[in-house]
């Protein structure tokens, strides 16, 4: 199955009222076996609102191979609409889900954008930015590896005006059931900027989990390749723009208070050392900085083994920046 060309289901922009809602997009190969290749440009953004009208909602985009390999390129955009109305003005980014169910692998160089809508109001008017959308790559049990060999994922929060805060960055998940995950793509989920006197938005979250089935000793290898960059910093603003952290000095990978999670065995909880955990290698860079006058740096969690098969230690962080801004604190790194 081959998907090409341009597909647009975006909502219309209004000049005096509410923006239009976008339609959902579902592309799925239902055959028992067979390759699926998509190089299409797919756009499903919310329409901008005007006057007293809210923005339209983004439409979800789903690309799913029932069986066989999935090769993805092109551009997929599911961003929220912008508006000058408050409350209920800008809208969040949409959901973009890429999956392979059985018998195949995912290879992607696609450009994916699912950022939240921004305020288009005058600088002194209080309108908050909205959150980035959820973006996911996943393969089921029995499928192959996930290889993001290029391209990018962007799910930033929208910008705000007045005293309102920027929108939070989105959540990006890449998951397998014991298969390897390799990332060369650029991944960005930063908080939205506060263009007035508000706080920048909270940074987003990236969760890479190669053991979603919870099978002890069977996690796939996770590699952030050389040249790849994950950026999940807080948004700029007069107040603090925090990257995600639990503020307790101990990293918690179980919820929303962790900026980056690479888990090759524990299914997002601490695992016992000494098993056959997958490797976790950061040859790229991770940036989870705070912003503004009091933004806290983000927490990072790795669970697995080194490329040499040893248990991870504090020296296996790779290149990371978890700086606080102003009076903000530095984020923590926890290997398990």
NORURMO-V111859 format. One record per pair of residues at least 12 apart in sequence whose ideal C-beta (glycine too) atoms are under 7 Angstrom apart, sorted by sequence separation. I is the first residue (numbers start at 0). J is the second residue. D is the distance in Angstrom with one decimal. If there is no record, write none. Layout:
i-><I/I>
j-><J/J>
d-><D/D>
This chain:
i-><9/45/79/156/190/209/243/244/264/287/8/44/79/115/116/155/189/243/263/264/319/8/43/78/115/154/188/189/207/243/244/253/263/285/301/43/60/77/115/154/171/188/243/252/253/263/8/77/95/115/188/242/263/316/24/43/60/77/114/154/171/188/6/59/77/95/113/134/261/24/41/58/113/152/169/186/313/315/57/75/93/134/168/299/22/57/92/113/168/313/21/57/92/132/168/279/299/312/21/92/111/131/167/279/311/2/21/91/131/205/279/297/311/20/37/54/55/131/165/166/278/296/54/71/89/90/130/165/205/259/277/278/280/296/18/19/54/89/165/180/204/231/276/278/296/0/18/54/89/128/129/145/165/203/231/259/276/278/295/18/35/53/89/128/164/180/202/258/294/18/52/69/88/128/145/202/229/294/17/53/105/128/178/202/296/299/35/44/48/52/127/152/155/159/168/171/177/201/270/279/288/292/293/295/296/298/0/6/9/13/16/34/40/43/44/47/51/57/60/105/126/145/151/155/158/162/164/167/168/170/177/200/288/289/291/292/293/294/295/296/297/298/299/300/301/302/5/9/12/13/15/16/18/21/24/32/33/34/35/36/37/38/39/40/41/42/43/44/45/46/47/48/53/54/56/59/66/69/75/78/82/104/126/144/147/149/150/151/152/153/154/155/156/157/158/159/160/161/162/163/164/165/166/167/168/169/170/171/172/173/174/175/199/200/284/285/286/287/288/289/290/291/292/293/296/301/0/1/2/3/4/5/6/7/8/9/10/11/12/13/14/15/17/20/21/23/26/30/31/32/38/45/47/53/54/55/57/58/59/60/61/62/63/64/65/66/67/68/74/78/81/83/125/126/131/134/143/144/145/146/147/148/149/156/159/160/162/165/168/176/177/199/281/282/289/295/3/10/13/16/17/18/19/20/21/22/23/24/25/26/27/28/29/30/37/44/48/54/57/64/66/67/68/69/70/71/72/73/74/75/76/77/78/79/80/81/83/124/125/127/130/131/133/140/142/144/147/155/158/159/161/164/167/175/176/199/281/288/2/9/18/21/24/28/63/66/72/79/82/83/95/124/125/126/127/128/129/130/131/132/133/134/135/136/137/138/139/144/147/174/177/199/265/281/17/27/71/81/88/91/92/94/97/101/104/122/123/125/128/131/159/198/264/272/289/13/28/64/89/90/91/92/93/94/95/96/97/98/99/100/102/103/104/114/121/127/130/180/197/202/204/258/263/264/48/85/89/92/101/102/103/104/105/106/107/108/110/114/117/118/120/138/177/179/182/197/198/200/201/202/221/258/259/260/261/262/263/83/85/91/101/105/108/109/110/111/112/113/114/115/116/117/118/177/178/179/180/181/182/183/189/193/196/197/198/199/202/257/258/84/85/100/104/106/108/111/115/118/177/182/185/189/192/198/201/221/83/99/107/114/181/183/184/185/186/187/188/189/190/191/192/193/220/257/287/156/175/183/190/192/193/219/10/45/182/189/218/242/218/242/242/241/250/252/154/240/246/8/43/79/190/239/240/250/115/204/240/244/210/239/244/204/207/210/213/238/239/241/242/244/245/204/205/206/207/208/209/210/232/236/237/238/239/240/241/242/243/244/77/211/228/232/235/236/237/238/239/242/243/113/202/210/221/227/228/229/230/231/232/233/234/235/239/131/220/225/226/229/233/208/216/217/218/219/220/221/222/223/224/225/228/232/208/215/216/218/223/224/222/223/233/18/54/92/128/168/270/231/269/89/209/165/10/32/265/45/165/122/123/128/131/140/258/122/117/57/165/115/92/79/156/250/221/248/250/202/218/244/239/242/199/199/198/199/202>
j-><21/57/91/168/202/221/255/256/276/299/21/57/92/128/129/168/202/256/276/277/332/22/57/92/129/168/202/203/221/257/258/267/277/299/315/58/75/92/130/169/186/203/258/267/268/278/24/93/111/131/204/258/279/332/41/60/77/94/131/171/188/205/24/77/95/113/131/152/279/43/60/77/132/171/188/205/332/334/77/95/113/154/188/319/43/78/113/134/189/334/43/79/114/154/190/301/321/334/44/115/134/154/190/302/334/26/45/115/155/229/303/321/335/45/62/79/80/156/190/191/303/321/80/97/115/116/156/191/231/285/303/304/306/322/45/46/81/116/192/207/231/258/303/305/323/28/46/82/117/156/157/173/193/231/259/287/304/306/323/47/64/82/118/157/193/209/231/287/323/48/82/99/118/158/175/232/259/324/48/84/136/159/209/233/327/330/67/76/80/84/159/184/187/191/200/203/209/233/302/311/320/324/325/327/328/330/33/39/42/46/49/67/73/76/77/80/84/90/93/138/159/178/184/188/191/195/197/200/201/203/210/233/321/322/324/325/326/327/328/329/330/331/332/333/334/335/39/43/46/47/49/50/52/55/58/66/67/68/69/70/71/72/73/74/75/76/77/78/79/80/81/82/87/88/90/93/100/103/109/112/116/138/160/178/181/183/184/185/186/187/188/189/190/191/192/193/194/195/196/197/198/199/200/201/202/203/204/205/206/207/208/209/233/234/318/319/320/321/322/323/324/325/326/327/330/335/35/36/37/38/39/40/41/42/43/44/45/46/47/48/49/50/52/55/56/58/61/65/66/67/73/80/82/88/89/90/92/93/94/95/96/97/98/99/100/101/102/103/109/113/116/118/160/161/166/169/178/179/180/181/182/183/184/191/194/195/197/200/203/211/212/234/316/317/324/330/39/46/49/52/53/54/55/56/57/58/59/60/61/62/63/64/65/66/73/80/84/90/93/100/102/103/104/105/106/107/108/109/110/111/112/113/114/115/116/117/119/160/161/163/166/167/169/176/178/180/183/191/194/195/197/200/203/211/212/235/317/324/39/46/55/58/61/65/100/103/109/116/119/120/132/161/162/163/164/165/166/167/168/169/170/171/172/173/174/175/176/181/184/211/214/236/302/318/55/65/109/119/126/129/130/132/135/139/142/160/161/163/166/169/197/236/302/310/327/52/67/103/128/129/130/131/132/133/134/135/136/137/138/139/141/142/143/153/160/166/169/219/236/241/243/297/302/303/88/125/129/132/141/142/143/144/145/146/147/148/150/154/157/158/160/178/217/219/222/237/238/240/241/242/261/298/299/300/301/302/303/124/126/132/142/146/149/150/151/152/153/154/155/156/157/158/159/218/219/220/221/222/223/224/230/234/237/238/239/240/243/298/299/126/127/142/146/148/150/153/157/160/219/224/227/231/234/240/243/263/126/142/150/157/224/226/227/228/229/230/231/232/233/234/235/236/263/300/330/200/219/227/234/236/237/263/55/90/227/234/263/287/264/288/289/289/298/300/203/289/295/58/93/129/240/289/290/300/166/255/291/295/262/291/296/257/260/263/266/291/292/294/295/297/298/258/259/260/261/262/263/264/286/290/291/292/293/294/295/296/297/298/132/266/283/287/290/291/292/293/294/297/298/169/258/266/277/283/284/285/286/287/288/289/290/291/295/188/277/282/283/286/290/266/274/275/276/277/278/279/280/281/282/283/286/290/267/274/275/277/282/283/282/283/294/80/116/154/191/231/335/297/335/157/277/234/80/102/335/116/236/194/195/200/203/212/330/195/191/132/240/191/169/157/234/331/303/331/333/287/303/330/327/330/290/291/291/294/297>
d-><5.0/4.7/4.9/5.2/5.0/5.4/6.6/6.1/3.8/6.5/5.4/5.6/5.0/5.9/4.8/5.7/5.7/5.6/5.5/6.2/6.2/3.7/6.2/5.3/3.8/6.2/6.7/6.8/5.4/5.8/6.9/5.8/3.2/6.1/6.9/3.5/5.2/6.2/4.8/3.1/6.0/2.6/4.3/5.3/6.3/6.6/5.8/3.3/5.5/5.0/6.9/4.9/5.1/4.9/5.7/5.7/5.1/7.0/5.3/6.0/5.7/6.6/6.5/6.6/5.3/5.2/6.0/5.4/4.8/5.5/5.7/6.3/3.4/5.7/5.1/5.8/6.9/5.8/4.7/5.7/5.7/5.5/3.7/6.0/6.6/5.9/3.8/5.3/5.1/6.2/4.4/5.2/5.1/5.6/5.3/4.7/6.6/5.7/5.8/5.0/5.7/3.5/5.9/6.9/3.6/5.7/5.6/5.1/5.4/5.4/3.6/5.6/6.6/6.6/5.8/6.5/4.8/5.5/5.4/4.1/5.8/3.9/2.8/6.2/6.6/4.9/5.7/3.0/6.0/5.4/5.1/5.4/5.3/5.1/6.0/4.0/5.8/3.2/5.3/5.8/6.5/4.7/4.5/6.6/4.7/4.5/3.1/4.1/5.9/5.4/4.9/6.1/4.8/5.0/6.3/6.3/4.9/5.4/5.3/4.9/4.3/5.5/6.2/3.1/6.1/5.3/4.4/4.0/6.4/4.3/7.0/4.8/6.8/4.9/5.8/5.0/6.1/4.2/5.1/5.3/6.1/4.4/6.7/4.8/6.7/6.9/6.2/5.9/6.4/6.4/4.9/6.3/6.4/6.4/6.6/6.8/6.7/6.1/5.9/6.4/5.7/6.9/5.0/4.4/6.6/4.9/6.4/5.8/5.4/6.4/6.7/5.2/5.4/7.0/6.6/5.1/6.1/6.6/6.9/6.1/6.3/6.9/5.6/6.4/4.8/6.2/4.7/4.9/6.9/6.2/6.2/6.9/6.8/6.7/5.7/4.0/4.6/4.5/5.1/4.8/4.3/5.0/4.8/5.2/4.9/4.3/6.8/5.9/4.8/6.9/5.5/6.0/6.6/6.4/6.3/5.0/4.7/5.3/4.9/4.6/5.4/4.6/4.9/4.9/4.9/4.7/5.0/4.7/5.2/5.4/4.8/3.8/4.8/6.3/5.0/5.2/6.5/6.1/6.0/5.8/6.6/7.0/5.1/4.9/6.9/6.0/5.0/4.2/4.8/4.9/4.6/5.0/4.8/4.7/4.6/5.0/5.7/4.5/5.3/4.8/4.7/4.9/4.8/4.4/4.9/4.9/4.8/4.8/4.9/4.8/4.7/4.9/5.2/4.1/4.1/4.7/4.8/5.1/4.6/4.6/5.1/6.7/6.9/5.0/3.4/7.0/4.7/5.0/3.9/5.6/5.7/4.7/4.8/4.8/4.6/4.6/5.2/4.7/4.5/5.7/5.3/4.7/3.5/4.4/6.6/4.7/7.0/6.7/5.8/5.1/4.5/3.1/6.5/5.5/5.3/6.7/5.9/5.7/4.4/4.8/4.8/5.1/4.7/4.7/5.3/5.2/6.1/4.0/6.9/6.2/4.5/6.5/6.9/6.5/6.9/6.5/6.0/4.3/4.8/4.8/4.8/5.2/6.2/3.3/6.6/5.0/5.0/3.4/2.5/5.3/6.7/3.0/6.7/6.5/4.3/6.7/5.7/3.3/5.0/3.9/5.2/4.6/4.5/4.7/5.4/4.9/4.8/4.7/4.9/4.9/4.6/4.9/5.5/6.7/6.3/6.7/6.0/4.6/3.2/6.7/4.7/4.3/5.4/4.9/5.1/4.3/4.9/5.8/4.6/4.9/4.6/4.8/4.8/4.8/4.8/4.8/4.7/5.4/3.5/3.9/4.8/7.0/6.0/4.2/6.5/6.9/6.1/6.4/5.6/6.8/6.7/6.0/6.7/6.8/4.3/5.0/2.8/6.8/4.8/6.6/3.8/3.4/6.9/5.4/7.0/6.2/5.5/3.5/6.4/3.8/6.7/5.1/5.3/5.8/5.6/4.5/4.5/4.6/5.0/5.1/5.2/4.8/4.4/4.7/4.7/4.9/6.3/6.9/4.0/4.8/6.3/3.5/4.4/6.9/6.8/6.6/4.6/4.9/5.3/4.6/6.9/5.6/6.9/5.9/6.6/5.6/5.7/4.6/3.5/2.7/5.3/5.0/5.9/5.0/4.0/5.5/6.9/5.8/6.0/5.6/4.6/4.6/4.7/4.8/4.7/5.0/4.8/4.8/4.8/4.8/6.5/5.9/2.8/6.0/6.8/6.8/6.3/6.2/5.7/6.8/5.6/3.0/6.3/5.8/6.6/5.7/4.3/2.8/5.1/6.4/5.8/4.9/4.8/4.8/5.2/5.8/5.2/5.9/3.8/6.3/4.8/5.8/4.5/4.4/6.9/6.8/3.2/6.3/5.3/4.0/4.9/5.7/4.6/4.8/4.8/4.6/3.4/6.9/4.2/6.0/5.7/6.9/3.8/4.8/5.3/4.8/4.8/4.6/4.5/5.0/4.8/4.3/5.3/6.2/4.5/4.6/5.0/5.0/5.2/4.3/6.0/6.6/4.8/6.4/5.6/2.5/5.8/4.8/6.2/7.0/6.9/6.7/7.0/6.2/4.3/7.0/3.9/4.3/5.2/6.3/6.7/6.7/4.9/6.1/6.5/5.1/6.2/5.0/6.0/6.7/6.2/6.6/6.4/5.4/4.7/4.7/5.1/5.1/4.6/4.8/4.7/3.0/6.6/5.6/5.7/3.7/5.4/5.0/3.1/6.3/6.4/6.6/3.4/4.8/5.3/6.0/3.9/4.1/3.9/6.2/5.7/5.6/4.4/4.1/5.9/6.4/7.0/5.3/6.4/5.2/5.0/6.5/3.7/4.9/4.1/6.5/4.7/5.4/6.6/4.7/6.8/6.8/6.7/6.4/4.3/5.3/6.5/5.2/6.6/5.4/6.4/6.1/5.0/4.7/5.0/4.8/4.9/5.2/5.8/6.9/6.3/6.4/3.7/4.4/4.6/5.6/5.2/4.4/5.9/6.7/5.9/6.0/4.8/4.8/6.7/6.6/4.2/2.9/6.7/6.0/6.0/5.3/6.4/3.6/5.2/4.9/4.5/5.0/4.4/5.1/6.0/6.4/6.9/5.7/4.7/4.6/6.3/7.0/4.4/6.9/4.3/6.7/5.4/4.9/4.3/5.0/4.8/4.8/5.7/6.2/6.8/6.2/6.4/6.0/4.0/3.6/6.2/6.0/6.8/4.1/4.4/4.7/5.1/5.7/3.7/6.1/6.5/6.0/5.3/5.2/5.4/4.1/6.6/6.5/6.7/6.5/6.2/6.4/6.7/6.1/5.8/6.1/6.7/5.7/6.8/6.6/6.9/6.5/5.7/6.6/6.0/5.2/6.7/6.3/3.6/6.3/6.4/5.0/5.9/6.1/5.0/5.2/6.3/6.7/6.0>
